[in-house]
Amino acid sequence: MISENYNRLFEAAKIVRDKAHVPYSRFKVGAAFLTDDNSIVVGCNVENAAYPQSQCAEATAIGNLVSQGFSKIKEVVVIGSGNLLCSPCGGCRQRLREFASLDVPIHMCNSEGHLKTSTLEELLPDSFGPENL
C-alpha cells in the first residue's frame, strides 16, 4: 500500500483528468489533494488558445482548495497522459509550497497507476516558502 488514502486520491484524479480542456495538446492532467480533514479536492488542466493563459491541474486544484475553505495539503496525486510519470512543473511545485509542508508526498502517475513518489522537498530543494517572509 502506497498510503492509506492513495487509492481514493488516484481515482479522484483519474476522474477529473477526463474533464480536462485540452483541445491543443491533448495532454490531460488531473490532480487530487488530501486536506487536513481528509477531504479530497481536485483539479484538471485547462488550455487556452492564447497558450500562456492555460492553467495546470495543480493550479486549478489549489484554486478549488482555497475556494472550499481549506488551506493545507497533506498528500498529492498527479496523473498525466501517456506512459511516463507526470511530475508537477516548476511553477506548480512553488504553488504547492504555499499550501503543503516539505514532507508532503507527491505521487506521480500515469492513467494506469503509480510510478513514483517524492516529497515536495525532493522536488523543490532549498525552496522559498511562507516562513521565509
Beta strands, then each sheet from edge to edge (+ up, - down):
strand 1: 30-35
strand 2: 40-44
strand 3: 73-79
strand 4: 105-110
strand 5: 113-119
sheet 1: 2+ 1- 3+ 4+ 5-
end
